[in-house]
Amino acid sequence: MKEIRTVAIVGAGAMGAAYAAMFTDAVGFSVSFVARGERYERLKNQTLTVNDRLYHVPVVHPDLRPEPADLVLVALKHHHLDGAVGDIAALTGEETTVLSVMNGLESEATIGAACGRDKLVYAIAVGIDALRADQRFSYANPGKIIFGPMANDDSGPRLARIGEALNRAGIACEVPADIMRAMWWKFMINVGINQASAVLRAPYGVFQSSAEARSLMRSLMREVVELAGEAGIDLTEKDIDAWEQILMKLSPAGKTSMLQDVEAGRKTEVEIFAGKVVAMGQAYRIPTPVNETMQQIIKVIEHRN
C-alpha cells in the first residue's frame, strides 16, 4: 500500500480542527475537511484558527471529490454520524483507511457497515485537550492515538501505514495488544470525566485539586468496570488509576467535550455514555445507579439549554 498523503477529516469541531492543524503543519500531507450543505458553505468561507495560527484548510463536498482519500479521519459527535456515513463511504477507495476517533463503542460498526470493515481501523484518542471558543480552537496537549485491528483481522499493512503517517505528523501513537480493551478503557474514561465535568461545570483543574470531584468521576467509572467484566473485557481499579495519572498532567484550564457542549447549549453525548451504561446494566441485570442519576441530570441540563 502507498503511504498516506491525502487526509480527509470528517468533523470540524475542536478535535477535528486540532488534527487538521497537526497534519497541515507536517510535511507531505494534503489535508481537507469534508462537509455538505450549510456546514460546507460556512467552512468554505472561514479561516481556521488553531493555537492562534491561521490555517487555510480546503473544504471538499463529498459528491464532488475526484479521488478517494488515503486516510479518512472521523471526528464527529455521535448524533451527527448517521447523516455522514454516506459521505465517508464516498471518500473511501480500495486503499483508503478509515480511522474513527469518535467517543463511545458503536461508531465503528456504523462506519464499517457503510464503507467496509476491511477499510476500518479501530482507534481511540487519549489525552488531547482541544478547546473551542466560537471559531477559534486551541490545544495544549496533543495526546495520543491508540489504534489496532479487531481479532482475526488481517490489517497489518494498514496499521503500518497509519503509524508511519501519524509519526510524520508528530502525533504520538500506539498499537496495543488488545484494541477492544483499550476502547472500553476510553469508554470508561468518558463515562467518568466527561459526565462529571458537565454536571460540575468543572475544567480539569477542579479534578486535579478536588478529591470529591475525583470521587464522583471514579464512581461513574467503577460501574463501567463491572459491566466490562460481564462483556469479557478485563478492566480493573488499576485502569482508573492509570487514567488519573494522565488527568493530573492535562492543562488545568482544559475542558472535556461534554462540558464544552453544556456551556455552548449544544446537545451532549449522554446517550452513548450514561445511556449506554444504563442499557447494558439492564441487559446484564447489574445496577448502575450513579450513571442512571447522571443521565437524568444531564438530560435536565440539555432541556434547560
Long-range contacts (C-beta under 8 A, 24 or more apart in sequence): 1-95, 1-157, 1-158, 1-161, 2-70, 2-95, 3-70, 3-161, 3-164, 3-165, 4-29, 4-70, 4-71, 4-97, 4-161, 4-162, 4-164, 4-165, 5-29, 5-30, 5-70, 6-30, 6-32, 6-67, 6-69, 6-70, 6-71, 7-31, 7-32, 7-69, 7-70, 7-71, 7-73, 7-165, 8-32, 8-33, 8-34, 8-60, 8-65, 8-69, 8-71, 8-72, 8-73, 8-91, 9-33, 9-34, 9-72, 9-73, 9-75, 10-34, 10-72, 10-73, 10-74, 10-75, 10-76, 10-84, 10-87, 10-88, 10-91, 11-74, 11-75, 11-76, 11-77, 11-80, 11-84, 12-39, 12-43, 12-48, 13-75, 13-76, 13-77, 13-132, 13-257, 14-130, 14-131, 14-132, 14-137, 14-139, 14-257, 14-260, 15-75, 15-101, 15-125, 15-128, 15-130, 15-257, 16-73, 16-75, 16-76, 17-48, 17-50, 17-130, 17-132, 17-137, 18-50, 18-128, 18-130, 18-137, 18-139, 18-142, 19-73, 19-75, 19-101, 19-171, 20-48, 20-50, 20-55, 20-57, 21-48, 21-50, 21-51, 21-53, 21-55, 21-137, 22-142, 22-169, 22-170, 22-171, 23-169, 24-55, 24-57, 25-169, 25-170, 26-168, 26-169, 26-170, 27-168, 28-168, 29-165, 29-168, 29-169, 31-57, 31-58, 32-57, 32-58, 32-59, 32-60, 32-69, 33-57, 33-58, 33-59, 33-60, 34-59, 34-60, 34-61, 34-62, 34-65, 34-72, 34-87, 34-88, 34-91, 35-59, 35-60, 35-61, 36-61, 36-62, 36-63, 36-87, 46-135, 48-137, 49-135, 49-136, 49-137, 50-137, 50-138, 50-139, 51-137, 51-138, 51-139, 52-138, 62-86, 62-87, 62-90, 62-91, 63-90, 65-90, 65-91, 67-93, 68-92, 68-93, 68-94, 68-95, 68-96, 69-93, 69-96, 70-95, 70-96, 70-97, 70-165, 71-96, 71-97, 71-98, 71-99, 71-162, 71-165, 72-96, 72-97, 72-98, 72-99, 72-115, 73-99, 73-101, 74-98, 74-99, 74-100, 74-101, 74-102, 74-107, 74-111, 75-101, 75-102, 76-102, 76-107, 77-102, 77-103, 77-257, 77-261, 77-267, 77-269, 78-102, 78-103, 78-104, 78-106, 78-107, 78-269, 78-271, 78-272, 79-267, 79-269, 79-271, 81-107, 81-110, 81-111, 82-110, 85-110, 85-111, 85-113, 85-114, 85-115, 86-114, 88-114, 88-115, 89-114, 89-115, 92-116, 92-119, 97-121, 97-158, 97-161, 97-162, 99-123, 99-145, 99-147, 99-162, 101-125, 101-145, 103-186, 103-187, 103-190, 103-194, 103-257, 103-269, 103-272, 103-273, 104-187, 104-190, 104-269, 104-272, 104-273, 104-276, 105-183, 105-184, 105-187, 105-272, 105-276, 106-272, 106-276, 117-150, 117-153, 118-155, 121-147, 121-148, 121-149, 121-155, 121-158, 121-159, 121-162, 122-147, 122-148, 122-149, 122-150, 122-179, 122-180, 122-183, 123-147, 123-148, 123-179, 124-182, 124-183, 124-185, 124-186, 125-186, 126-186, 126-189, 126-246, 127-246, 127-249, 127-250, 129-204, 129-250, 129-251, 129-254, 129-255, 131-254, 131-255, 131-260, 132-260, 132-264, 140-250, 140-251, 140-254, 141-249, 141-250, 141-251, 141-254, 142-170, 142-171, 142-172, 143-172, 144-171, 144-172, 144-173, 144-174, 145-171, 145-172, 145-173, 145-174, 146-173, 146-174, 146-175, 146-176, 146-179, 146-182, 146-186, 147-173, 147-174, 147-175, 147-179, 148-175, 148-176, 148-178, 148-179, 148-182, 149-179, 150-179, 150-180, 151-180, 180-233, 181-233, 181-234, 181-235, 184-224, 184-228, 184-231, 184-233, 184-235, 185-235, 185-239, 185-242, 185-243, 187-224, 187-273, 187-276, 188-221, 188-224, 188-225, 188-228, 188-235, 188-239, 188-240, 188-243, 189-221, 189-243, 190-269, 190-273, 191-220, 191-221, 191-223, 191-224, 191-273, 191-274, 191-277, 191-291, 192-217, 192-218, 192-220, 192-221, 192-224, 192-240, 192-243, 193-217, 193-243, 193-247, 193-256, 194-256, 194-257, 194-258, 194-259, 194-269, 194-273, 195-220, 195-258, 195-270, 195-273, 195-274, 195-291, 195-294, 195-298, 196-220, 196-294, 197-255, 197-256, 197-258, 197-259, 198-256, 198-258, 198-259, 198-261, 198-262, 198-268, 198-298, 198-301, 199-294, 199-297, 199-298, 199-301, 201-259, 201-262, 201-263, 202-259, 203-252, 203-253, 203-254, 203-255, 203-259, 204-247, 204-250, 204-251, 204-252, 204-253, 204-254, 204-255, 204-256, 205-252, 205-253, 207-247, 208-247, 208-248, 208-250, 208-252, 214-244, 218-244, 219-290, 220-274, 220-290, 220-291, 220-294, 222-290, 223-277, 223-281, 223-286, 223-288, 223-290, 223-291, 224-277, 226-286, 227-277, 227-280, 227-281, 227-284, 227-286, 227-288, 230-280, 230-284, 230-286, 231-280, 258-298, 262-298, 262-301, 262-305, 265-305, 266-305, 267-302, 268-298, 268-301, 268-302, 270-294, 270-295, 270-298, 270-299, 270-302, 274-298
